Amino acid sequence: MKTRSILMVAAAALALSACATSTPYAPAGFNGQRGGYAEQRLETDRYRVSFAGNSVTSREQVEMGLLLRAAEITVENGYDWFSTVERATDRDVRYQTFPDPFYRPYSRFWGPSWRYYHRGYWSRWNDPFWNRSDFDVREIDRFEANAEIVLGRGTKPAGDPNAFDAREVIANLGGRVTRPM
């Protein structure tokens, strides 16, 4: 009976983890989601843009969402290109432990009646296996990209690796982001 309930819990955990999806390309807090894009106007032609992902959103997806939002802001305001003045991607790492669902501290072979031979006598004390509790450790990464952008009209500056043609970015990245359902 106990084994059956452990298997059911493990199956439910696997089903829930299969449902986890990356952060969709939408405003931060859309439908209660964690992550998304946000922007703040600093001057007429200057914005701060950010995109935060959840634990299953890759760094590439986060940076793609940031560039796409910067391009959309550029076009929405009647400009042709944008240049990133400052750009950074932060990684937040945390570790989570999960108990091993198949570990049973007491069984008919290993339990309180089992004794450990140590320094000439049998004892359960000083047993390296006595207080054993198996668990799995999982590393969870979250990425957040942010940039300060300057908008411009006309042709983008030649030779500036931080300048992007907004319409080209939208054409190239618009179909590669996950949109909300």
C-alpha positions, 0 to 999 in steps of 0.5 A: 500500500505504501509503495503504491502511494509513493509511486502515485506521488512520483507519477504526479510529480512527473506529470506536473513537471511535463506541464512546465513551459517556458515564459511566454512573450508577454508583459510581466505578470500577464495571467499571473505568470512569473516573468515576461517583458517590462519597459520604462521610458527614460527620455523621448528616445531612451528606454530601459527594457527587461525580460525575465524568464522562469526556471525552464526558460533558456538564456537564449529565449530571454535574450531573444525576448529582450531584443524583440521587445526593444525592436517593438518599442522602436517601431511603436514610437516611429523610429527605425533602429535602436542601439543598446547602450548597456546590456546584461543578462543575470543568472539566478541559481538556487538549489532544491532538494527532493527526497528519494521516493524509493528510499525506505529507512527501515526494511526487514534487512536494515532496521533498528535490530541491525547492529554495526561492529565498531572497535570490538563491539556491536552497536548501532551507534557510530554507524555510517548508514544509520542516519541515512536519508537519501535525496536528490539535488536539483539546480534551478536557473533563472535568467533575466536580461536588461538593456538601456536602448537609444532609438534612432531614425533613418539608416542604422549607424554603420560599424556599430555592433550594438545597433539593430534594424528594428524591422529586421529584428521583428522579422527574424525573431517574431516567429521564434518566441513563444506567445501566450495561448 
